[in-house]
Amino acid sequence: MSKTILVGDSGSGKTTLIEKLATGTFDPMTTATIGVDYKVFTDTYGRKVKAWDTAGAERFRAVMSLYYRGADFCLLVFDASRQLGMRSVSRWASEVRLHAPECRMFLIGNKIDREQRACDTAGAVELAKELGFVGVAFTSGKHMPAQEIKRMIQPLFDVEREDFVDDNKRAPLLGGIELHHCEEYERSSRCCV
């Protein structure tokens, strides 16, 4: 089973997202992760994914880097409802790549269910391209069905697919949709523009 990590600022919704993927439920009493926790979920093809939910608080950062080592996949989560949500993405990506240089990364703007939607979709896509992410998705760990979230992040786990063999030829995706379909995606209710 490959190693997957969830990283991002404290309060970005990593725990809620992984709980939804693993159990299909939302727990309104979720508290901040202290250290690490892990859950096992299945991708859209039924393959098991063991995902480590790492604490995003600054005081845990030095310890968390130990869990990044050997990671195959990374879901980098930011709070799409906060103006500052995307600002730390580059720092998180650098930190993960320092300890797991071969790790494939996927950017997730979470909490799009909130009335205030502060993130810039085009900016998130450009940043994902610049940082070499596999794709971008905008989600709501609280309201979206687990299957929909899994469908959106599935490109991260599709390493066997022929079109993902050469990372230089692979275009980043937005919610599982190739970038030339972005305008159509931005008009959908799932986007946070």
DODREN-219204 format. One record per residue: residue number from 1; x, y, z of N, C-alpha, C in turn. Coordinates in steps of 0.1 Angstrom, whole numbers. Atoms other than C-alpha are relative to their C-alpha. Example, Ala and Ser with C-alpha at 12.3 -4.5 7.8 and 13.67 -1.06 7.14 Angstrom:
<pts>
num,nc1,nc2,nc3,cac1,cac2,cac3,cc1,cc2,cc3
1,9,-12,0,123,-45,78,9,12,0
2,-9,-11,0,137,-11,71,-8,11,8
</pts>
This chain:
<pts>
num,nc1,nc2,nc3,cac1,cac2,cac3,cc1,cc2,cc3
1,9,-12,0,0,0,0,9,12,0
2,-8,-12,1,14,34,-10,-3,9,12
3,1,-10,-11,20,62,15,-5,13,-5
4,6,-13,4,-3,93,12,0,8,12
5,1,-10,-11,0,124,34,-9,11,-4
6,8,-13,1,-24,153,39,8,10,8
7,-7,-12,-7,-6,186,47,-8,13,-3
8,7,-13,2,-18,222,50,-1,6,14
9,1,-8,-12,-24,249,75,-11,-6,10
10,10,4,-11,-43,242,108,-13,6,-4
11,13,-5,3,-80,246,102,-4,-1,-14
12,3,1,14,-79,239,65,-10,-11,-4
13,10,10,3,-102,209,68,6,-14,-3
14,-6,13,3,-77,180,64,-7,-12,7
15,6,11,-7,-92,159,91,-15,-3,-5
16,14,2,5,-128,164,79,0,-6,-14
17,-1,6,14,-117,156,43,3,-15,1
18,-5,14,-1,-99,123,53,-11,-8,6
19,12,7,-6,-129,113,75,-10,-3,-10
20,11,2,11,-153,118,46,5,-10,-10
21,-5,10,9,-130,98,23,-1,-14,6
22,-1,14,-6,-127,69,48,-13,-5,4
23,13,6,-6,-162,67,63,-12,6,-7
24,12,-6,6,-184,89,41,-8,9,8
25,8,-8,-10,-195,109,71,7,13,3
26,-5,-13,-5,-190,144,85,-3,0,15
27,2,-1,-14,-184,148,122,2,15,4
28,-1,-14,-3,-192,183,134,8,3,13
29,-8,-1,-12,-172,177,166,15,-2,-2
30,-14,2,3,-139,173,148,9,10,6
31,-9,-9,-7,-110,188,167,13,0,-8
32,-13,-2,6,-75,199,156,8,-13,2
33,-9,12,-1,-51,170,149,12,4,8
34,-12,-1,-8,-24,166,175,10,-11,-5
35,-9,10,6,6,149,158,-5,-5,-13
36,5,6,12,-6,125,132,-11,-10,3
37,10,10,-1,-35,102,126,-1,-6,-14
38,2,5,14,-43,79,96,-13,-7,-1
39,13,7,4,-73,65,79,3,-8,-13
40,-1,7,13,-76,40,51,-13,2,-8
41,12,-1,9,-100,46,22,4,-7,-13
42,-3,6,14,-104,31,-13,-2,11,-10
43,1,-10,11,-99,51,-45,-12,-5,-8
44,12,3,8,-125,50,-73,1,-14,-6
45,-2,14,6,-110,16,-85,0,-10,11
46,1,10,-11,-113,0,-51,14,-3,7
47,-14,2,-6,-75,2,-43,0,7,13
48,-1,-6,-14,-67,8,-6,11,11,0
49,-9,-11,-1,-51,41,2,2,3,15
50,-2,-4,-14,-35,47,37,5,14,0
51,-3,-14,0,-35,84,43,3,5,14
52,-4,-6,-13,-17,102,71,-4,14,1
53,5,-14,-2,-34,133,84,10,6,10
54,-10,-6,-8,-7,155,97,-5,14,6
55,4,-12,-7,-11,184,122,6,12,-8
56,-4,-12,8,-9,218,105,5,11,9
57,-5,-10,-10,0,238,137,15,2,-1
58,-14,-3,1,33,255,136,9,-8,10
59,-7,7,-11,44,238,169,3,-15,-3
60,-2,14,3,42,204,153,8,-2,-13
61,-6,1,13,60,212,120,13,-8,0
62,-12,8,0,94,198,129,-2,-15,1
63,3,14,-2,80,165,140,-7,-6,-13
64,8,4,12,56,163,109,9,-4,-11
65,-8,3,11,85,163,85,5,-14,0
66,-3,14,-1,94,128,97,-10,-9,-7
67,11,8,7,61,116,83,0,2,-15
68,-1,-2,14,68,131,49,9,-9,-7
69,-10,9,6,97,108,43,-6,-12,-6
70,5,12,7,89,81,17,-14,2,-5
71,14,-2,4,55,96,9,0,-1,-16
72,2,1,14,43,86,-26,-9,11,-5
73,11,-10,4,13,110,-27,-2,10,11
74,3,-10,-9,4,142,-11,-13,8,-4
75,12,-9,2,-30,160,-8,3,13,8
76,-3,-12,-6,-21,196,0,-13,8,1
77,13,-6,-2,-52,212,15,1,15,5
78,0,-13,-5,-59,249,19,-15,5,1
79,14,-5,-2,-90,268,31,-3,10,-10
80,4,-9,11,-106,283,0,-9,11,4
81,9,-11,-4,-129,305,21,8,12,7
82,-8,-10,-7,-100,325,36,9,7,-10
83,-9,-7,9,-81,352,17,14,-5,1
84,-14,5,-2,-48,339,31,1,-15,-2
85,0,14,1,-57,303,25,11,-6,-9
86,-9,5,10,-35,298,-6,15,5,2
87,-13,-6,-1,-5,318,6,11,-9,5
88,-10,9,-5,12,290,24,3,-13,-9
89,-1,12,8,9,264,-4,14,-2,-5
90,-14,2,5,44,270,-18,9,-5,11
91,-8,5,-11,59,266,16,-2,-14,4
92,3,14,-3,41,234,23,6,-10,-11
93,-5,8,11,50,220,-11,15,-1,1
94,-15,0,-1,87,229,-6,4,-9,11
95,-3,9,-12,87,212,28,-2,-15,-3
96,2,14,3,72,180,15,11,-5,-10
97,-9,4,10,95,179,-15,15,-1,5
98,-13,1,-6,125,184,7,2,-14,6
99,0,13,-6,117,151,25,-5,-11,-9
100,5,10,9,100,133,-3,0,5,-14
101,-1,-7,13,113,146,-37,-8,-7,-11
102,8,7,11,94,120,-58,-15,0,3
103,14,0,-4,61,126,-41,-9,8,-10
104,9,-7,9,32,134,-65,-10,7,9
105,8,-9,-8,11,163,-52,-13,4,-7
106,13,-5,5,-25,174,-56,-5,11,9
107,5,-12,-7,-39,208,-45,-15,-1,2
108,14,0,-3,-72,209,-27,-4,13,7
109,6,-11,-7,-91,241,-20,-13,-5,7
110,11,6,-8,-115,230,8,-9,11,5
111,10,-9,-7,-145,246,25,-7,10,-10
112,7,-8,10,-162,259,-7,-14,2,3
113,14,-1,-5,-195,255,11,-3,13,7
114,2,-13,-8,-189,287,31,-4,11,-9
115,5,-11,8,-206,318,20,11,9,-6
116,-11,-8,5,-174,337,17,10,-9,-8
117,-9,8,9,-154,323,-12,11,9,-4
118,-10,-10,2,-121,341,-12,11,-4,-10
119,-11,4,8,-98,320,-34,-2,3,-15
120,0,-3,14,-89,328,-70,3,-14,-7
121,-1,13,7,-95,296,-91,11,0,-10
122,-10,0,10,-73,307,-119,14,1,6
123,-13,-1,-8,-45,316,-94,4,-13,5
124,-3,13,-5,-48,282,-78,5,-9,-11
125,-4,8,11,-45,265,-112,14,4,-4
126,-13,-4,5,-15,286,-122,11,-4,11
127,-9,4,-11,2,279,-88,3,-15,-1
128,-2,14,2,-4,242,-93,9,-4,-11
129,-9,2,12,12,243,-127,14,3,3
130,-13,-4,-4,41,262,-114,8,-9,9
131,-6,9,-10,47,238,-85,0,-14,-5
132,-1,13,5,43,207,-107,-10,-10,6
133,10,9,-6,11,194,-90,-7,-8,-11
134,8,9,9,-9,166,-106,-13,7,-4
135,13,-6,3,-41,186,-103,-5,9,11
136,6,-9,-10,-64,210,-84,-15,-4,1
137,14,3,-2,-98,203,-69,-5,10,11
138,6,-8,-11,-122,225,-49,-11,-9,6
139,9,10,-6,-142,205,-24,-6,6,13
140,6,-2,-13,-164,206,7,0,-13,7
141,-1,12,-7,-154,179,31,-13,-2,9
142,12,0,-8,-186,188,50,-12,-5,-8
143,13,2,8,-212,186,22,2,-9,-12
144,-2,9,12,-197,167,-8,-1,-14,3
145,-1,15,-2,-203,130,-11,14,-5,-2
146,-13,6,0,-172,109,-6,4,-4,-15
147,-2,5,13,-175,94,-41,4,12,-10
148,-3,-12,8,-174,129,-57,14,5,3
149,-13,-4,-4,-143,139,-38,10,-10,-5
150,-9,10,5,-126,106,-47,2,1,-15
151,-1,-1,15,-134,111,-84,8,12,-3
152,-8,-12,3,-119,146,-82,15,-2,2
153,-14,1,-4,-86,135,-66,6,-13,-7
154,-5,13,6,-83,101,-85,12,2,-9
155,-12,-1,8,-57,115,-110,13,-1,8
156,-12,1,-8,-32,117,-81,4,-15,1
157,-3,14,-2,-34,79,-77,2,-8,-13
158,-1,7,12,-34,70,-114,14,-1,-6
159,-14,0,5,3,64,-118,2,-11,-11
160,-2,10,10,-2,33,-140,-5,5,-14
161,6,-5,12,-21,53,-166,11,5,-9
162,-11,-4,10,0,59,-198,2,15,0
163,-2,-14,2,-7,96,-199,6,7,13
164,-6,-5,-12,8,100,-164,15,-4,1
165,-13,5,-1,41,83,-172,11,11,-1
166,-10,-11,2,60,114,-184,-6,13,7
167,6,-12,-8,53,142,-158,1,13,-8
168,-1,-12,7,65,168,-183,-11,2,-11
169,11,0,10,37,159,-208,-14,1,7
170,13,0,-7,10,157,-181,-4,14,3
171,5,-13,-4,-11,188,-178,-8,-1,13
172,8,0,-12,-25,197,-144,-15,-1,-3
173,15,2,2,-62,189,-139,-7,9,10
174,8,-7,-9,-89,209,-122,-12,-9,3
175,11,8,-4,-111,186,-103,-2,-12,-9
176,1,12,9,-103,157,-126,-3,4,-14
177,3,-5,14,-110,179,-157,12,7,-5
178,-12,-6,5,-82,189,-180,-2,15,-1
179,1,-15,-1,-74,226,-179,-7,7,-11
180,7,-8,11,-88,235,-213,-15,-1,2
181,14,0,-4,-122,227,-197,-3,9,12
182,1,-8,-13,-116,252,-168,-12,9,0
183,11,-10,0,-142,278,-179,-13,-7,3
184,13,7,-2,-170,252,-180,0,-4,15
185,-1,5,-14,-158,239,-145,-3,12,9
186,2,-12,-8,-157,275,-131,-15,4,1
187,14,-4,0,-194,280,-140,-8,-10,8
188,8,9,-8,-204,249,-120,0,4,14
189,2,-4,-14,-215,251,-84,11,-5,9
190,-11,5,-8,-184,232,-72,12,10,1
191,-12,-9,0,-160,261,-79,-2,11,9
192,0,-10,-10,-151,288,-55,4,14,-6
193,-3,-13,5,-149,319,-77,-11,10,4
</pts>
